[in-house]
């Protein structure tokens, strides 16, 4: 990623009812632009995203790194193992447990960073996740597209006075909290690209989540080792 010399960072918060807010930060964490992706279908919203990216690239905002607040892909089948936080090890799935959730989500929950909306198998995914899958798919040929989780980013940033972000409120209506999540998504990407963050998961080959800081636990923590491998 550093070879791209990325100077611009976009965060997208995936929404169904209000459209998807996006916010773009420059290399100094100042807001260059924000807005809302709209359309009557997932395909139209994806086309709107490509339109926005193309417009910014024509203005010289190139090598844009993008963070999307959504799972990248659904489960193809239920997972076989659950994390036992009390005993600090993986256990087999019990009867009645759905087996939803990806490795990256399990890690965030195990480390008390967030309460994930567990990604289910494809046929059980809610509309907003399906839109997220479509957004990732339409950007599949681009480098620098990441999955983010603002709730976990807030936990990582708690108590920190940096990074400082400069924003304006011109496009916060109709969803101020959603736009803030888009902003945190963008700063998460910036911090990760600058080498101050980390990524978790991926043991199940279902994607990783990036974070805007380090975890404070060693790489040998057993939750990082996916039991199927």
CORDA-V580027 format. One record per pair of residues at least 6 apart in sequence whose ideal C-beta (glycine too) atoms are under 7 Angstrom apart, sorted by the first residue. I is the first residue (numbers start at 1). J is the second residue. Records with the same first field share a line. If there is no record, write none. Layout:
I: J ; J
This chain:
1: 144 ; 193
4: 63 ; 143 ; 144
5: 63
6: 63 ; 65 ; 144 ; 193
7: 26 ; 27 ; 63
8: 24 ; 26 ; 32 ; 61 ; 63 ; 64
9: 24 ; 25 ; 65 ; 186 ; 189 ; 190
10: 22 ; 24 ; 64 ; 66 ; 186
11: 22 ; 23 ; 67 ; 148 ; 182 ; 183 ; 184 ; 185 ; 186 ; 189
12: 20 ; 22 ; 66 ; 67 ; 68 ; 69 ; 135 ; 182 ; 185
13: 20 ; 21 ; 69 ; 178 ; 181 ; 182 ; 185
14: 20 ; 68 ; 69 ; 70 ; 128 ; 131 ; 132 ; 135
15: 128 ; 175 ; 178
16: 127 ; 128 ; 131
18: 174 ; 175 ; 178
19: 36 ; 37 ; 38
20: 36 ; 37 ; 45
21: 34 ; 36 ; 175 ; 178 ; 179 ; 182
22: 34 ; 35 ; 37 ; 52 ; 182
23: 31 ; 34 ; 179 ; 182 ; 183 ; 186
24: 32 ; 33 ; 56 ; 186
25: 31 ; 32 ; 165 ; 186 ; 187 ; 190
26: 32
29: 163 ; 164 ; 165 ; 166 ; 187 ; 190
30: 166
31: 166 ; 167 ; 168
32: 61
34: 171 ; 179
35: 52 ; 171
36: 171
37: 45 ; 48 ; 49 ; 52
38: 45 ; 48
39: 45 ; 47 ; 48
42: 130 ; 131 ; 134
45: 131
46: 134 ; 135 ; 138
49: 135 ; 138
50: 138
53: 64
56: 64
65: 144 ; 189 ; 193
66: 139 ; 144 ; 145 ; 146 ; 189
67: 146 ; 148 ; 185 ; 186 ; 188 ; 189
68: 132 ; 135 ; 136 ; 147 ; 148
69: 148 ; 149 ; 150 ; 181 ; 185
70: 129 ; 132 ; 135
71: 102 ; 119 ; 129 ; 132 ; 147 ; 207
72: 136 ; 147 ; 207
73: 133 ; 206 ; 207
74: 119 ; 120 ; 121 ; 122 ; 125 ; 133
75: 100 ; 102 ; 119 ; 120 ; 121 ; 206
77: 121
78: 98 ; 99 ; 100 ; 121
79: 93 ; 99 ; 101 ; 204
80: 92 ; 93 ; 228
81: 90 ; 91 ; 92 ; 93 ; 227 ; 228
82: 91 ; 93 ; 97
83: 90 ; 106 ; 110 ; 223
84: 90 ; 91
85: 110
88: 222
89: 222
90: 227
93: 99
100: 118 ; 119 ; 120
101: 116 ; 118 ; 119
102: 119 ; 201 ; 204 ; 206 ; 207
103: 201 ; 202 ; 203 ; 204 ; 206 ; 226
104: 200 ; 201 ; 202 ; 207 ; 208 ; 209
105: 116 ; 118 ; 119
106: 223
107: 200 ; 201 ; 223 ; 224
108: 114 ; 116 ; 149 ; 152 ; 200 ; 209
109: 115 ; 116
110: 223
111: 215 ; 217
113: 152 ; 155 ; 156
114: 149 ; 151 ; 152 ; 155
119: 129
136: 145
139: 145
146: 189 ; 192 ; 210
147: 207 ; 208 ; 209 ; 210
148: 185 ; 188 ; 189 ; 209 ; 210
149: 209
150: 181 ; 184 ; 185
152: 209 ; 211
153: 184 ; 188 ; 211 ; 212
154: 184
156: 211 ; 212 ; 213
157: 212 ; 213
163: 187 ; 191
165: 183 ; 187
167: 183
171: 179
172: 179
187: 212
188: 197 ; 210 ; 211 ; 212
189: 210
191: 197 ; 212 ; 213
192: 210 ; 212
196: 213
197: 210 ; 211 ; 212 ; 213
198: 211 ; 214 ; 215
199: 208 ; 209 ; 210
200: 208 ; 209 ; 211
201: 207 ; 208 ; 209
202: 208
203: 226 ; 229
204: 226
